């Protein structure tokens, strides 16, 4: 068996490999990869967990380590376990480039003599764990568990991994997102109890987004957030209107979000148009830059692809399911100059398309795990100064994730329970399962929020960058929006911040020239635009209810009748879901009625 590899002969390798390492790092490996290698070689552990931000080069580190272990006869073969069919083939291709031959089609029986090992999926291990255990018991094996948090996706997968790989000589676990919303222990991961009595995953080496950004290994991300008025009809037949991003119930947020993503409204076409303009700007300095829409299901993905053709005059690559055809379409797109790809979930993790520089987050999946994986598709750096741009709906949870890009988290095994305090990452297990499903079709699980989207509009809301927010609301297509879309695609991180500050100052100066009474509320500068907090909304509802109560005695009509009449005259949803503007209109109207009766 040939066990040596040509780590130095790598001019044909992908951007993640050592010979193409970004500026300022070691000749063969990036600084973090070399440091992780040194730590491993010094301690020679049986189990090693490496946490590295998406785009940092986990594959390079793992295969270089595999090469070292094979060369020094610590192991005789390699097994790579990946989340998807596409990724296991990608691993086999990457390994082949440095002389390690993995069979991505292995299903049973003895392995061909020309191979150094196999690449399989977690689902495949789940079906036949004993097959892999028998192989591993026969020869000293390194098992590489890619995105190991998937081993906790189901009890059966975790048990299968334990059964199959317990006899392995060495196990290397990799992840870019070492946290889950459930408390399923991840196999071969060490958990340590803190002073608070809570067990958290313990990594042997961690390389976070903040460190990678400082080293120039990943791109900085500019998040462009879009709000707007939404209108929909509930299952009960009620029509509700709300502004995306305003305080409202969890159900209302879900329905407003889904209304925004409906391809028949105005929100998605306007956001896609803005994203395409941003892509054109980026391509001035990065000619092959591509864009990706991450959709919720196949039906919406097809509709978005149709919208892109209407907007741009060019077709989009459509990736609907994790099959061999989809894999080929991703590869073809990765090596083309095409502008747009639309995909359902499967491109959220591990898929290496380094030219992706613009993204549209058009799914209602709201776990920090999925969000981090999705944004990870756009941060892979190829040359100094590249930036990534991701378009988001103004949903508080997503904005929170965007503002916490640099926060490193561990997998918490014991959920903290504090009175009156919610864990922002304590999503339901059901939602986490939804984020990790490989199927593309709508499961119908949203039936409890059954509704009909009626109308949507898009309003440029703000830019989020490096934990700070810039800009103020502006109409889609306005000069103010164009100002932000036109930020150059090649900039140093501090230049991005400086430009955003200049754009914001220019926008405020422009709007100050107009008298308040002439200005659209959207055009008012931030310091003069009313900010409505949740507490202020409660006060407005209380004030309305007090006035309605007084009018009950004056008119003799029941409370419910008056509220219904106010909704009929002023429009909008029930008071509990009404915006500040709608509540003020009703307050004004009920006062007008009371005055007339005197």
TILUM-290324 format. One record per residue (C-alpha): residue in one letter; x, y, z; residue number from 1. Coordinates in Angstrom, 2 decimals, always signed. Layout:
REM TILUM-290324
  rest       c1       c2       c3   nr
     A        X        Y        Z  NUM
...
***
This chain:
REM TILUM-290324
  rest       c1       c2       c3   nr
     X    +0.00    +0.00    +0.00    1
     X    +1.22    +3.48    -0.85    2
     X    +0.89    +5.50    +2.29    3
     X    +2.94    +8.59    +1.54    4
     X    +1.25   +11.62    +0.04    5
     X    +2.53   +14.58    -1.89    6
     X    +1.36   +17.40    +0.34    7
     X    +3.75   +19.76    -1.40    8
     X    +2.56   +18.96    -4.93    9
     X    -0.74   +20.75    -4.55   10
     X    -1.01   +23.33    -7.32   11
     X    -4.09   +21.48    -8.63   12
     X    -5.89   +21.51    -5.30   13
     X    -9.01   +23.41    -4.30   14
     X    -8.70   +26.79    -2.51   15
     X    -9.05   +25.00    +0.85   16
     X    -5.78   +23.11    +0.36   17
     X    -2.37   +24.15    +1.71   18
     X    -0.75   +25.29    -1.54   19
     X    -3.56   +27.80    -1.98   20
     X    -3.58   +28.97    +1.62   21
     X    -4.29   +32.69    +2.01   22
     X    -1.64   +35.28    +2.68   23
     X    +0.24   +35.45    +5.94   24
     X    -0.03   +31.76    +6.85   25
     X    +2.41   +28.85    +6.87   26
     X    +3.78   +27.63    +3.52   27
     X    +2.05   +24.26    +3.53   28
     X    -0.73   +24.63    +6.06   29
     X    -2.63   +27.57    +7.42   30
     X    -1.44   +28.58   +10.87   31
     X    -4.44   +27.03   +12.66   32
     X    -4.12   +23.77   +10.71   33
     X    -0.44   +23.49   +11.62   34
     X    -1.16   +24.33   +15.26   35
     X    -3.91   +21.68   +15.40   36
     X    -1.56   +19.14   +13.76   37
     X    +1.17   +19.94   +16.28   38
     X    -1.24   +19.51   +19.18   39
     X    -2.46   +16.17   +17.82   40
     X    +1.02   +14.80   +17.12   41
     X    +2.23   +15.86   +20.55   42
     X    -0.64   +14.21   +22.47   43
     X    -1.46   +11.29   +20.09   44
     X    -5.05   +10.95   +21.40   45
     X    -7.45    +8.24   +20.35   46
     X   -10.26   +10.82   +20.04   47
     X    -9.77   +14.40   +18.85   48
     X   -12.50   +17.03   +18.28   49
     X   -11.55   +19.94   +16.01   50
     X   -14.00   +22.83   +15.81   51
     X   -13.29   +25.20   +12.93   52
     X   -15.56   +27.80   +11.38   53
     X   -17.06   +26.97    +7.95   54
     X   -14.59   +27.88    +5.23   55
     X   -11.50   +27.54    +7.44   56
     X   -10.27   +24.30    +5.83   57
     X   -11.31   +21.39    +8.06   58
     X   -10.97   +18.97    +5.13   59
     X    -7.35   +19.99    +4.55   60
     X    -6.47   +19.52    +8.21   61
     X    -8.17   +16.11    +8.39   62
     X    -6.60   +14.73    +5.21   63
     X    -3.14   +16.04    +6.12   64
     X    -3.48   +14.30    +9.48   65
     X    -4.72   +11.13    +7.75   66
     X    -1.66   +11.26    +5.46   67
     X    +0.65   +11.60    +8.49   68
     X    -1.00    +8.68   +10.34   69
     X    -0.82    +6.44    +7.25   70
     X    +2.78    +7.40    +6.54   71
     X    +3.84    +6.63   +10.13   72
     X    +1.89    +3.33   +10.10   73
     X    -0.26    +4.41   +13.05   74
     X    -3.25    +3.36   +10.92   75
     X    -3.63    +1.22    +7.81   76
     X    -6.89    +2.56    +6.40   77
     X    -9.26    +5.54    +6.58   78
     X   -13.05    +5.76    +6.88   79
     X   -14.72    +9.13    +6.29   80
     X   -18.32    +9.61    +7.46   81
     X   -20.15   +12.60    +5.95   82
     X   -23.72   +13.95    +6.28   83
     X   -24.73   +13.63    +2.59   84
     X   -24.06   +11.70    -0.61   85
     X   -22.64   +14.84    -2.21   86
     X   -20.21   +15.43    +0.64   87
     X   -18.88   +11.86    +0.72   88
     X   -18.02   +12.18    -3.00   89
     X   -16.43   +15.56    -2.33   90
     X   -14.28   +13.99    +0.39   91
     X   -13.18   +11.18    -1.96   92
     X   -12.22   +13.73    -4.65   93
     X   -10.29   +15.89    -2.17   94
     X    -8.46   +12.87    -0.73   95
     X    -7.51   +11.62    -4.22   96
     X    -5.74   +14.92    -4.91   97
     X    -3.19   +14.20    -2.19   98
     X    -2.83   +10.50    -2.93   99
     X    -5.38    +8.98    -0.54  100
     X    -7.86    +6.84    -2.48  101
     X   -11.29    +6.50    -0.84  102
     X   -14.16    +4.49    -2.35  103
     X   -17.34    +6.65    -2.20  104
     X   -19.48    +3.85    -3.69  105
     X   -18.60    +1.18    -1.13  106
     X   -21.63    -0.84    -0.01  107
     X   -20.42    -4.28    +1.16  108
     X   -17.74    -6.93    +0.89  109
     X   -13.96    -6.59    +0.75  110
     X   -12.49    -3.25    -0.30  111
     X   -10.55    -3.07    -3.57  112
     X    -6.76    -3.29    -3.10  113
     X    -6.25    +0.09    -4.80  114
     X    -8.16    +1.93    -2.05  115
     X    -6.92    +3.30    +1.28  116
     X   -10.44    +3.37    +2.70  117
     X   -14.06    +4.38    +2.17  118
     X   -16.30    +7.45    +2.31  119
     X   -19.81    +6.78    +3.64  120
     X   -22.79    +8.70    +5.06  121
     X   -24.21    +8.68    +8.59  122
     X   -27.42    +7.23    +7.14  123
     X   -25.42    +4.42    +5.52  124
     X   -23.72    +3.60    +8.83  125
     X   -27.13    +3.65   +10.49  126
     X   -28.37    +0.93    +8.13  127
     X   -25.39    -1.44    +8.47  128
     X   -23.21    -0.60   +11.50  129
     X   -21.80    -4.16   +11.83  130
     X   -20.48    -4.08    +8.26  131
     X   -18.25    -1.15    +9.17  132
     X   -17.32    -2.56   +12.58  133
     X   -16.08    -5.77   +10.93  134
     X   -13.91    -3.77    +8.50  135
     X   -12.46    -1.67   +11.31  136
     X   -11.71    -4.70   +13.50  137
     X    -9.66    -6.28   +10.69  138
     X    -7.25    -3.35   +10.16  139
     X    -6.06    -0.35   +12.16  140
     X    -8.40    +2.47   +11.09  141
     X    -8.67    +6.24   +11.34  142
     X   -12.33    +7.29   +11.33  143
     X   -13.00   +10.90   +10.27  144
     X   -16.46   +12.01   +11.44  145
     X   -17.31   +15.09    +9.37  146
     X   -19.85   +17.52   +10.91  147
     X   -20.15   +15.10   +13.81  148
     X   -23.18   +16.89   +15.28  149
     X   -25.17   +14.86   +12.71  150
     X   -24.34   +11.71   +14.66  151
     X   -26.77   +13.06   +17.27  152
     X   -29.57   +13.63   +14.73  153
     X   -31.35   +10.48   +15.87  154
     X   -30.82    +7.95   +18.60  155
     X   -30.33    +5.21   +16.01  156
     X   -27.57    +7.13   +14.17  157
     X   -25.72    +7.81   +17.40  158
     X   -25.99    +4.19   +18.50  159
     X   -24.91    +2.97   +15.06  160
     X   -21.81    +5.20   +15.15  161
     X   -20.91    +3.92   +18.60  162
     X   -21.36    +0.32   +17.50  163
     X   -19.51    +0.72   +14.19  164
     X   -16.54    +2.83   +15.28  165
     X   -15.92    +1.83   +18.90  166
     X   -12.98    -0.44   +17.85  167
     X   -11.30    +2.27   +15.72  168
     X    -7.62    +2.94   +16.38  169
     X    -8.09    +6.71   +15.97  170
     X   -11.19    +8.92   +15.64  171
     X   -11.10   +12.51   +14.38  172
     X   -14.33   +14.46   +14.85  173
     X   -14.86   +17.67   +12.86  174
     X   -17.52   +20.36   +13.05  175
     X   -18.04   +24.01   +12.26  176
     X   -21.10   +24.19   +14.50  177
     X   -20.60   +22.14   +17.67  178
     X   -23.99   +22.92   +19.12  179
     X   -27.40   +21.30   +18.87  180
     X   -30.73   +22.44   +20.24  181
     X   -31.48   +18.99   +21.65  182
     X   -29.59   +17.16   +24.36  183
     X   -28.68   +13.98   +22.45  184
     X   -25.05   +13.23   +23.39  185
     X   -22.78   +13.21   +20.33  186
     X   -20.71   +10.00   +20.09  187
     X   -16.97   +10.23   +20.86  188
     X   -17.29   +13.83   +22.11  189
     X   -16.05   +14.64   +25.62  190
     X   -18.42   +16.58   +27.88  191
     X   -17.10   +18.47   +30.88  192
     X   -19.18   +19.74   +33.78  193
     X   -18.80   +23.43   +34.57  194
     X   -19.14   +25.24   +37.89  195
     X   -22.85   +25.63   +37.15  196
     X   -23.30   +21.86   +36.98  197
     X   -23.99   +21.93   +33.25  198
     X   -22.09   +19.59   +30.92  199
     X   -20.74   +21.15   +27.72  200
     X   -18.81   +19.69   +24.80  201
     X   -15.06   +20.08   +25.09  202
     X   -13.07   +20.61   +21.88  203
     X    -9.38   +19.68   +21.57  204
     X    -8.80   +22.54   +19.12  205
     X   -11.06   +25.49   +18.27  206
     X   -10.69   +27.99   +15.44  207
     X   -13.63   +30.41   +15.47  208
     X   -14.98   +32.81   +12.85  209
     X   -13.50   +35.82   +14.66  210
     X    -9.99   +34.30   +14.56  211
     X   -10.41   +33.22   +10.93  212
     X   -11.58   +36.71    +9.98  213
     X    -8.55   +38.25   +11.68  214
     X    -6.25   +35.86    +9.78  215
     X    -7.91   +36.65    +6.46  216
     X    -8.96   +33.00    +6.07  217
     X   -12.68   +33.86    +5.71  218
     X   -14.58   +36.79    +4.25  219
     X   -16.35   +39.40    +6.35  220
     X   -20.14   +39.19    +5.93  221
     X   -22.42   +42.15    +5.25  222
     X   -26.04   +41.32    +6.16  223
     X   -28.69   +43.36    +4.31  224
     X   -32.02   +43.19    +6.12  225
     X   -35.40   +43.86    +4.47  226
     X   -38.66   +44.69    +6.24  227
     X   -42.06   +45.67    +4.80  228
     X   -45.80   +45.41    +5.35  229
     X   -47.32   +41.92    +5.17  230
     X   -50.98   +40.90    +4.91  231
     X   -52.39   +37.38    +5.20  232
     X   -55.58   +35.46    +6.01  233
     X   -55.61   +32.97    +8.89  234
     X   -57.28   +29.57    +8.94  235
     X   -60.15   +31.20   +10.88  236
     X   -60.67   +33.66    +8.01  237
     X   -59.25   +36.73    +9.77  238
     X   -57.16   +39.13    +7.72  239
     X   -54.03   +40.27    +9.53  240
     X   -51.61   +43.02    +8.57  241
     X   -48.22   +43.48   +10.24  242
     X   -44.82   +44.96    +9.56  243
     X   -41.97   +42.48    +9.43  244
     X   -39.68   +43.09   +12.42  245
     X   -42.23   +44.76   +14.69  246
     X   -42.95   +43.14   +18.08  247
     X   -45.65   +40.46   +17.73  248
     X   -46.53   +36.96   +18.86  249
     X   -44.43   +33.97   +17.79  250
     X   -47.25   +32.73   +15.52  251
     X   -47.61   +36.15   +13.89  252
     X   -43.84   +36.36   +13.28  253
     X   -43.99   +32.95   +11.59  254
     X   -46.92   +33.98    +9.39  255
     X   -45.43   +37.38    +8.47  256
     X   -42.13   +35.68    +7.62  257
     X   -43.84   +33.11    +5.39  258
     X   -45.85   +35.88    +3.72  259
     X   -42.61   +37.69    +2.87  260
     X   -41.13   +34.54    +1.29  261
     X   -44.24   +33.87    -0.83  262
     X   -43.03   +34.21    -4.46  263
     X   -46.41   +35.69    -5.52  264
     X   -45.93   +38.81    -3.37  265
     X   -43.68   +41.80    -3.93  266
     X   -41.13   +41.11    -1.16  267
     X   -39.21   +38.26    -2.84  268
     X   -39.00   +39.86    -6.33  269
     X   -37.72   +43.12    -4.81  270
     X   -35.15   +41.36    -2.62  271
     X   -33.99   +39.16    -5.52  272
     X   -33.68   +42.27    -7.69  273
     X   -31.59   +43.98    -4.99  274
     X   -29.43   +40.86    -4.53  275
     X   -28.83   +40.68    -8.28  276
     X   -27.75   +44.34    -8.29  277
     X   -25.40   +43.58    -5.41  278
     X   -24.02   +40.61    -7.38  279
     X   -23.36   +42.85   -10.40  280
     X   -21.43   +45.25    -8.17  281
     X   -19.39   +42.41    -6.62  282
     X   -18.61   +40.96   -10.07  283
     X   -16.87   +44.20   -11.05  284
     X   -14.01   +43.09    -8.80  285
     X   -14.75   +39.33    -8.52  286
     X   -15.78   +38.42   -12.13  287
     X   -16.89   +34.85   -11.35  288
     X   -18.84   +35.68    -8.15  289
     X   -22.04   +33.65    -7.80  290
     X   -25.23   +33.95    -5.78  291
     X   -27.37   +31.39    -3.96  292
     X   -30.98   +31.41    -2.78  293
     X   -31.64   +28.93    +0.04  294
     X   -35.33   +27.98    -0.28  295
     X   -37.69   +26.11    +2.06  296
     X   -39.15   +23.61    -0.39  297
     X   -39.17   +22.49    -4.03  298
     X   -42.24   +24.48    -5.05  299
     X   -40.79   +27.76    -3.80  300
     X   -37.36   +26.96    -5.24  301
     X   -38.89   +26.55    -8.71  302
     X   -40.85   +29.79    -8.31  303
     X   -37.70   +31.68    -7.22  304
     X   -35.78   +30.33   -10.23  305
     X   -38.57   +31.60   -12.48  306
     X   -38.43   +35.04   -10.80  307
     X   -34.66   +35.17   -11.32  308
     X   -35.11   +34.46   -15.04  309
     X   -37.72   +37.23   -15.27  310
     X   -35.48   +39.70   -13.38  311
     X   -32.12   +38.89   -14.98  312
     X   -32.98   +37.29   -18.32  313
     X   -30.76   +34.34   -17.33  314
     X   -31.73   +30.97   -15.93  315
     X   -30.66   +29.78   -12.46  316
     X   -29.16   +26.39   -11.58  317
     X   -31.89   +24.56    -9.66  318
     X   -30.84   +22.00    -7.01  319
     X   -33.86   +20.19    -5.63  320
     X   -32.70   +17.00    -3.97  321
     X   -29.62   +15.25    -2.71  322
     X   -29.19   +12.83    -5.62  323
     X   -26.37   +12.21    -8.08  324
     X   -27.89   +14.64   -10.58  325
     X   -28.03   +17.41    -7.97  326
     X   -24.40   +16.73    -7.03  327
     X   -23.36   +17.17   -10.65  328
     X   -25.36   +20.39   -10.98  329
     X   -23.58   +21.84    -7.93  330
     X   -20.19   +20.85    -9.36  331
     X   -21.06   +22.30   -12.77  332
     X   -22.16   +25.56   -11.13  333
     X   -19.01   +25.68    -8.99  334
     X   -16.82   +25.57   -12.11  335
     X   -18.94   +27.88   -14.27  336
     X   -19.41   +31.64   -14.57  337
     X   -23.20   +31.40   -14.04  338
     X   -24.75   +33.99   -11.76  339
     X   -27.47   +32.21    -9.74  340
     X   -28.19   +28.92    -8.02  341
     X   -31.41   +28.09    -6.11  342
     X   -31.31   +25.16    -3.69  343
     X   -33.38   +23.51    -1.00  344
     X   -31.55   +22.99    +2.29  345
     X   -28.90   +20.57    +0.97  346
     X   -26.45   +23.37    +0.12  347
     X   -26.55   +24.61    +3.71  348
     X   -23.56   +22.60    +4.85  349
     X   -20.18   +21.45    +3.64  350
     X   -20.72   +22.09    -0.07  351
     X   -17.64   +23.81    -1.42  352
     X   -18.52   +26.51    -3.98  353
     X   -15.92   +29.16    -3.07  354
     X   -17.16   +31.65    -5.68  355
     X   -20.49   +32.11    -3.86  356
     X   -20.41   +35.71    -2.61  357
     X   -24.09   +36.75    -2.42  358
     X   -26.84   +34.86    -0.59  359
     X   -30.59   +35.17    -0.03  360
     X   -31.87   +33.46    +3.12  361
     X   -35.34   +32.50    +1.85  362
     X   -36.24   +29.78    +4.33  363
     X   -38.13   +29.84    +7.65  364
     X   -35.64   +27.52    +9.39  365
     X   -34.60   +29.44   +12.48  366
     X   -32.03   +27.37   +14.36  367
     X   -28.59   +28.90   +15.02  368
     X   -27.04   +25.67   +13.68  369
     X   -28.71   +25.93   +10.27  370
     X   -28.11   +29.69   +10.04  371
     X   -24.39   +29.28   +10.75  372
     X   -24.11   +26.49    +8.19  373
     X   -26.02   +28.51    +5.59  374
     X   -23.87   +31.64    +6.04  375
     X   -20.82   +29.36    +5.94  376
     X   -21.49   +28.83    +2.21  377
     X   -20.46   +32.43    +1.50  378
     X   -17.42   +33.02    +3.72  379
     X   -14.76   +30.93    +1.95  380
     X   -12.00   +33.37    +1.07  381
     X    -9.98   +33.13    -2.15  382
     X    -8.22   +36.50    -2.35  383
     X    -7.62   +39.35    +0.01  384
     X   -10.45   +41.84    +0.38  385
     X   -13.38   +39.70    -0.77  386
     X   -16.63   +40.35    +1.11  387
     X   -19.81   +38.28    +1.35  388
     X   -23.33   +39.75    +1.24  389
     X   -26.33   +37.91    +2.70  390
     X   -29.91   +39.21    +2.32  391
     X   -32.29   +38.48    +5.23  392
     X   -35.88   +39.16    +6.20  393
     X   -36.09   +41.45    +9.25  394
     X   -36.86   +38.68   +11.74  395
     X   -35.47   +39.41   +15.23  396
     X   -34.12   +35.89   +15.69  397
     X   -32.16   +36.01   +12.41  398
     X   -30.81   +39.48   +13.17  399
     X   -29.63   +38.13   +16.53  400
     X   -27.75   +35.30   +14.82  401
     X   -26.23   +37.76   +12.32  402
     X   -25.00   +39.99   +15.16  403
     X   -23.41   +37.01   +16.92  404
     X   -21.39   +35.57   +14.05  405
     X   -18.21   +35.60   +16.13  406
     X   -19.69   +33.94   +19.21  407
     X   -18.23   +30.47   +19.81  408
     X   -20.64   +27.98   +21.36  409
     X   -20.41   +24.46   +22.71  410
     X   -22.99   +21.70   +22.74  411
     X   -24.87   +21.94   +26.04  412
     X   -25.95   +18.55   +27.32  413
     X   -27.96   +19.80   +30.30  414
     X   -30.42   +22.59   +29.56  415
     X   -30.12   +25.50   +32.03  416
     X   -33.40   +26.20   +33.79  417
     X   -33.75   +29.71   +35.09  418
     X   -37.01   +31.21   +36.23  419
     X   -38.30   +33.84   +33.84  420
     X   -35.30   +33.55   +31.51  421
     X   -35.42   +31.95   +28.10  422
     X   -32.46   +30.22   +26.48  423
     X   -32.26   +31.88   +23.04  424
     X   -30.87   +28.66   +21.55  425
     X   -33.41   +26.32   +23.11  426
     X   -35.35   +25.60   +19.93  427
     X   -37.64   +22.63   +19.96  428
     X   -36.27   +19.26   +18.93  429
     X   -38.88   +19.23   +16.18  430
     X   -37.48   +22.43   +14.67  431
     X   -33.95   +21.05   +14.81  432
     X   -35.06   +17.89   +13.03  433
     X   -36.61   +20.09   +10.36  434
     X   -33.30   +21.92    +9.88  435
     X   -31.40   +18.69    +9.37  436
     X   -33.84   +16.85    +7.11  437
     X   -32.46   +15.92    +3.74  438
     X   -35.90   +15.79    +2.13  439
     X   -37.00   +18.74    +0.07  440
     X   -40.77   +18.57    +0.05  441
     X   -42.92   +20.61    +2.42  442
     X   -43.86   +18.23    +5.23  443
     X   -47.11   +19.97    +6.08  444
     X   -45.91   +20.49    +9.65  445
     X   -46.78   +24.18    +9.29  446
     X   -50.47   +23.29    +9.09  447
     X   -50.96   +24.59   +12.62  448
     X   -50.09   +28.04   +11.21  449
     X   -52.27   +27.51    +8.13  450
     X   -52.79   +30.76    +6.31  451
     X   -53.05   +32.39    +2.91  452
     X   -50.47   +35.03    +1.97  453
     X   -52.30   +38.01    +0.47  454
     X   -49.82   +40.82    +0.03  455
     X   -46.22   +41.78    +0.78  456
     X   -43.87   +44.66    +0.13  457
     X   -40.12   +45.04    +0.60  458
     X   -38.46   +47.91    +2.42  459
     X   -34.69   +48.16    +2.83  460
     X   -34.28   +48.10    +6.61  461
     X   -30.64   +48.15    +7.70  462
     X   -27.15   +46.70    +7.22  463
     X   -25.58   +44.53    +9.93  464
     X   -21.81   +44.21    +9.96  465
     X   -19.39   +43.13   +12.67  466
     X   -22.06   +43.30   +15.38  467
     X   -23.08   +46.89   +14.48  468
     X   -26.09   +48.22   +12.54  469
     X   -26.02   +50.90    +9.84  470
     X   -28.58   +52.83    +7.82  471
     X   -32.28   +53.40    +8.20  472
     X   -35.30   +52.31    +6.26  473
     X   -35.63   +53.23    +2.59  474
     X   -37.94   +52.20    -0.23  475
     X   -36.86   +49.42    -2.58  476
     X   -35.27   +51.01    -5.64  477
     X   -34.51   +54.30    -3.85  478
     X   -31.17   +56.11    -4.03  479
     X   -30.57   +55.26    -0.38  480
     X   -30.93   +51.52    -1.04  481
     X   -28.68   +51.75    -4.13  482
     X   -26.03   +53.44    -2.00  483
     X   -25.70   +50.33    +0.17  484
     X   -26.02   +47.85    -2.70  485
     X   -23.17   +49.65    -4.48  486
     X   -20.50   +49.03    -1.83  487
     X   -17.43   +47.64    -3.67  488
     X   -16.90   +43.87    -3.57  489
     X   -13.20   +44.08    -2.69  490
     X   -12.57   +45.83    +0.64  491
     X   -10.59   +45.31    +3.82  492
     X   -12.82   +44.74    +6.90  493
     X   -12.08   +48.20    +8.35  494
     X   -12.84   +49.78    +4.96  495
     X   -16.27   +48.11    +4.97  496
     X   -17.08   +49.70    +8.33  497
     X   -15.83   +53.11    +7.25  498
     X   -17.88   +53.03    +4.02  499
     X   -21.03   +51.95    +5.86  500
     X   -20.61   +54.83    +8.32  501
     X   -20.24   +57.27    +5.40  502
     X   -23.33   +55.88    +3.64  503
     X   -25.34   +56.22    +6.84  504
     X   -24.20   +59.82    +7.43  505
     X   -25.12   +60.70    +3.83  506
     X   -28.55   +59.09    +4.18  507
     X   -29.30   +60.97    +7.42  508
     X   -28.10   +64.28    +5.96  509
     X   -30.30   +63.78    +2.90  510
     X   -33.43   +63.05    +4.93  511
     X   -32.82   +65.98    +7.31  512
     X   -33.29   +68.39    +4.40  513
     X   -36.95   +67.42    +4.17  514
     X   -39.48   +68.76    +6.70  515
     X   -40.94   +66.03    +8.91  516
     X   -44.45   +66.72    +7.70  517
     X   -43.38   +66.08    +4.10  518
     X   -41.21   +63.05    +4.79  519
     X   -42.40   +59.49    +4.56  520
     X   -41.93   +57.86    +7.97  521
     X   -39.33   +55.61    +6.32  522
     X   -37.26   +58.61    +5.29  523
     X   -37.11   +60.21    +8.72  524
     X   -33.67   +59.98   +10.31  525
     X   -33.36   +57.46   +13.09  526
     X   -33.32   +60.08   +15.85  527
     X   -36.65   +61.53   +14.69  528
     X   -38.39   +58.30   +13.74  529
     X   -40.60   +56.93   +16.56  530
     X   -39.15   +53.80   +18.09  531
     X   -41.84   +51.49   +19.43  532
     X   -40.74   +49.00   +22.06  533
     X   -42.77   +46.05   +23.26  534
     X   -43.52   +47.98   +26.46  535
     X   -44.80   +50.97   +24.47  536
     X   -47.05   +48.68   +22.42  537
     X   -48.55   +47.30   +25.63  538
     X   -49.19   +50.89   +26.79  539
     X   -50.94   +51.71   +23.50  540
     X   -53.16   +48.62   +23.81  541
     X   -53.96   +49.54   +27.41  542
     X   -54.85   +53.09   +26.34  543
     X   -57.11   +51.79   +23.55  544
     X   -58.87   +49.36   +25.89  545
     X   -59.44   +52.14   +28.44  546
     X   -61.00   +54.40   +25.77  547
     X   -63.13   +51.55   +24.43  548
     X   -64.27   +50.82   +28.00  549
     X   -65.32   +54.47   +28.43  550
     X   -67.11   +54.40   +25.07  551
     X   -69.01   +51.23   +26.13  552
     X   -70.77   +53.25   +28.85  553
     X   -71.38   +56.14   +26.47  554
     X   -72.74   +54.11   +23.54  555
     X   -74.23   +51.07   +25.27  556
     X   -72.45   +48.75   +22.80  557
     X   -70.39   +45.73   +24.00  558
     X   -66.58   +45.86   +23.96  559
     X   -66.32   +43.25   +21.17  560
     X   -68.67   +45.16   +18.88  561
     X   -66.65   +48.38   +19.27  562
     X   -63.32   +46.63   +18.62  563
     X   -64.79   +44.94   +15.52  564
     X   -66.13   +48.27   +14.24  565
     X   -62.72   +49.92   +14.81  566
     X   -61.05   +47.14   +12.81  567
     X   -63.61   +47.53   +10.02  568
     X   -63.12   +51.30    +9.80  569
     X   -59.36   +51.49   +10.38  570
     X   -58.27   +48.11    +8.99  571
     X   -55.74   +45.73   +10.44  572
     X   -55.68   +42.72   +12.78  573
     X   -56.99   +42.28   +16.34  574
     X   -55.43   +44.64   +18.89  575
     X   -53.03   +41.99   +20.20  576
     X   -51.38   +41.81   +16.76  577
     X   -51.86   +45.41   +15.58  578
     X   -48.90   +47.70   +14.91  579
     X   -48.28   +50.94   +16.79  580
     X   -49.62   +52.93   +13.83  581
     X   -52.82   +50.87   +13.70  582
     X   -53.38   +51.21   +17.45  583
     X   -52.91   +55.01   +17.23  584
     X   -55.44   +55.20   +14.37  585
     X   -58.02   +53.32   +16.50  586
     X   -57.32   +55.53   +19.52  587
     X   -57.86   +58.59   +17.34  588
     X   -61.08   +57.13   +15.86  589
     X   -62.67   +56.10   +19.18  590
     X   -61.94   +59.60   +20.57  591
     X   -63.61   +61.09   +17.49  592
     X   -66.72   +58.91   +18.08  593
     X   -66.84   +59.83   +21.77  594
     X   -66.63   +63.56   +20.92  595
     X   -69.53   +63.28   +18.47  596
     X   -71.80   +61.71   +21.08  597
     X   -71.35   +64.51   +23.60  598
***
